[in-house]
């Protein structure tokens, strides 16, 4: 087994991904900008018997990202799995989005993914291979009102996935994306009427129930594992049949 870096591990989806990868025997390096939720994730992982460490990380900070991978190399000999999961998602009408907000979203969701993948891939190349999974979003297919910056970065995550898969394949580094639908997370509270939004989700989905974080984590774990050893450059839709590729 190898060491897996999971960004945004303090949130419900990131915690589920970290937990699943830990249950499969990987050492987990959990990162998040929020210290409290990150500590909760670390406690949950260790309570489940997972070998895990936690590193506070602001994806807007390139030096912090570099320091993370230096620590991973020193403590674990490098990373073999990266899950780019953390994201910023402020809801603001497009005509009112200030440049600072746009820059923050892109720094976290796009440049942060790029830099994590770059540092991780260097370590993977040195060790003979690995797997990167970028978390995209159902929103990139149809667009969502008041989330233009977020939607743009999630489309970029899927495109980056294909570019990296092409370039890193010769080093036995597989790069895929998972595109979640509307999972029940704290992000739902950005909608003006969360209850109406939840009803809308069920109306749109083919499966008339909400997905669970564990179901998303299972898809990520598949792409990280040996059963997906000949899968790269793909985006796996996990949305209950809302959007069908």
C-alpha positions in Angstrom: 0.0 0.0 0.0 1.0 3.6 -0.4 0.5 7.1 1.0 -2.5 9.0 -0.1 -2.8 12.8 0.1 -6.4 14.0 0.4 -7.1 17.7 0.2 -10.3 19.2 1.8 -10.4 16.2 4.2 -12.2 18.2 6.8 -15.4 18.2 4.8 -17.9 15.3 4.6 -16.9 14.2 1.2 -13.1 14.5 1.8 -13.5 12.7 5.1 -15.3 9.8 3.5 -12.6 9.6 0.8 -9.9 9.6 3.4 -11.7 7.0 5.4 -12.2 4.7 2.4 -8.6 4.9 1.3 -7.4 4.3 4.9 -9.7 1.2 5.1 -8.0 -0.2 2.0 -4.7 0.0 3.8 -3.2 3.3 2.6 -1.5 5.7 4.9 -3.6 8.9 4.7 -2.2 12.5 4.8 -5.3 14.6 5.4 -5.2 18.3 4.6 -7.6 21.2 5.1 -7.6 24.9 5.7 -10.0 24.5 8.6 -8.2 23.3 11.7 -11.2 22.1 13.7 -12.7 19.8 11.0 -9.3 18.6 10.0 -8.6 17.5 13.6 -12.0 15.7 13.7 -11.1 13.8 10.5 -7.7 12.8 12.0 -9.4 11.6 15.1 -12.0 9.6 13.2 -9.3 8.0 11.0 -7.2 7.0 13.9 -10.2 5.7 15.8 -10.8 3.4 12.7 -7.3 2.1 12.9 -6.0 4.1 9.9 -2.4 5.2 9.8 -2.9 9.0 9.3 -1.4 12.4 9.8 -3.0 15.8 9.4 -1.4 18.9 7.7 -3.2 22.3 7.8 -3.0 23.7 4.3 -4.3 26.8 2.5 -4.3 26.0 -1.2 -3.8 29.7 -2.0 -0.3 29.3 -0.6 2.2 27.8 -3.0 4.9 27.6 -0.4 2.6 25.7 1.9 1.9 23.2 -0.8 5.6 22.7 -1.4 6.1 22.3 2.4 3.4 19.6 2.5 5.1 17.4 -0.1 8.5 17.9 1.5 7.0 16.6 4.8 5.3 13.7 3.0 8.7 12.8 1.4 10.4 13.0 4.8 7.7 11.2 6.8 6.5 8.6 4.3 8.9 8.5 1.4 6.6 10.3 -1.0 3.0 10.0 -2.1 1.5 7.4 -4.4 -2.1 8.7 -4.4 -3.4 12.3 -4.6 -7.1 13.2 -4.4 -7.6 16.9 -5.3 -10.9 17.4 -3.5 -10.8 20.8 -1.7 -12.8 23.6 -3.3 -14.1 27.1 -2.7 -17.6 27.8 -3.9 -19.0 31.3 -3.0 -22.4 32.0 -4.5 -22.4 35.4 -6.1 -24.3 36.7 -9.2 -21.8 36.9 -12.1 -22.3 40.6 -12.6 -21.4 41.3 -9.0 -18.4 38.9 -8.5 -15.4 41.0 -7.3 -12.0 40.2 -8.8 -10.7 39.1 -5.3 -13.4 36.4 -5.1 -12.7 35.2 -8.6 -9.0 35.0 -7.8 -9.6 33.1 -4.6 -11.8 30.5 -6.3 -9.2 29.9 -9.1 -6.3 29.9 -6.6 -8.0 27.1 -4.6 -9.8 25.1 -7.3 -7.5 25.4 -10.2 -4.0 26.5 -9.3 -4.2 24.5 -6.1 -5.0 21.3 -8.1 -2.2 22.1 -10.5 0.4 22.6 -7.8 -0.6 19.5 -5.8 -0.6 17.4 -8.9 2.8 18.7 -9.9 4.4 18.0 -6.6 2.8 14.6 -6.2 3.6 13.6 -9.8 7.3 14.3 -9.2 7.3 12.0 -6.3 5.3 9.4 -8.2 7.7 9.5 -11.1 10.6 8.9 -8.8 8.9 5.9 -7.3 7.6 4.3 -10.5 4.0 5.4 -10.7 0.8 6.4 -8.9 -2.7 7.7 -9.2 -4.2 11.2 -9.2 -8.0 11.8 -8.9 -9.3 15.3 -9.4 -12.8 16.1 -8.1 -14.8 17.9 -10.8 -18.6 18.6 -10.6 -21.9 18.1 -12.3 -22.1 21.8 -12.6 -19.6 21.8 -15.4 -22.1 20.2 -17.7 -25.0 22.7 -17.6 -23.8 25.6 -15.6 -25.3 26.8 -12.3 -26.5 30.3 -11.6 -24.3 32.4 -9.3 -21.5 29.9 -9.4 -19.7 30.9 -12.5 -16.2 31.0 -11.1 -16.6 27.6 -9.4 -18.1 26.0 -12.6 -15.2 27.3 -14.6 -12.7 25.7 -12.3 -14.5 22.4 -12.3 -14.5 22.3 -16.1 -10.8 23.1 -15.9 -10.3 20.2 -13.5 -11.7 17.7 -16.1 -9.6 19.2 -18.9 -6.5 19.2 -16.7 -7.2 15.5 -16.0 -7.0 14.6 -19.7 -3.9 16.7 -20.3 -2.0 15.2 -17.3 -3.1 11.6 -18.2 -1.6 12.1 -21.6 1.7 13.5 -20.4 2.2 11.4 -17.2 1.1 8.1 -18.6 4.6 7.1 -19.7 5.6 7.3 -16.0 2.8 4.9 -15.0 0.9 7.8 -13.4 -2.8 7.5 -14.0 -4.9 10.6 -13.8 -8.7 10.5 -13.6 -11.6 12.7 -12.4 -14.7 12.0 -10.5 -17.6 14.4 -11.1 -20.1 14.3 -8.2 -23.7 15.2 -8.4 -25.5 17.0 -5.6 -24.5 15.2 -2.5 -25.9 16.3 0.8 -23.1 18.5 2.2 -22.8 21.9 3.9 -22.5 23.4 0.4 -26.3 23.1 0.0 -26.7 26.0 2.4 -25.4 28.5 -0.3 -28.8 28.1 -2.0 -31.4 30.7 -1.2 -33.9 27.9 -0.4 -32.1 24.7 0.5 -35.2 22.7 0.9 -36.4 23.6 -2.6 -33.0 22.8 -3.9 -33.1 19.3 -2.4 -36.5 18.7 -4.0 -35.1 19.9 -7.3 -32.2 17.4 -7.0 -34.5 14.4 -6.5 -36.7 15.6 -9.4 -33.6 15.7 -11.7 -32.0 12.4 -10.7 -32.9 9.1 -12.1 -32.3 7.5 -8.7 -34.8 9.1 -6.4 -32.7 9.2 -3.3 -29.7 11.2 -2.2 -26.2 9.8 -2.7 -24.0 9.3 0.3 -20.4 10.4 0.8 -19.4 6.7 1.1 -20.7 6.1 -2.5 -18.6 8.9 -3.8 -15.6 7.6 -1.9 -16.1 4.2 -3.4 -15.8 5.7 -6.9 -12.6 7.6 -6.0 -11.1 4.5 -4.4 -11.8 2.4 -7.5 -9.9 4.9 -9.7 -7.0 4.9 -7.1 -6.8 1.1 -7.0 -5.5 -1.8 -9.0 -8.9 -2.6 -10.5 -8.5 0.6 -12.5 -4.9 -0.1 -13.5 -5.7 0.5 -17.2 -8.0 3.5 -16.7 -6.7 7.0 -17.2 -7.9 10.3 -18.6 -11.5 9.6 -17.7 -14.2 11.5 -15.8 -16.5 9.2 -13.9 -20.0 10.7 -13.3 -21.4 9.9 -9.9 -24.7 11.8 -9.8 -27.6 9.3 -9.6 -28.4 9.6 -13.2 -28.9 13.4 -13.3 -26.4 13.9 -16.2 -25.6 10.8 -18.3 -22.3 10.8 -20.2 
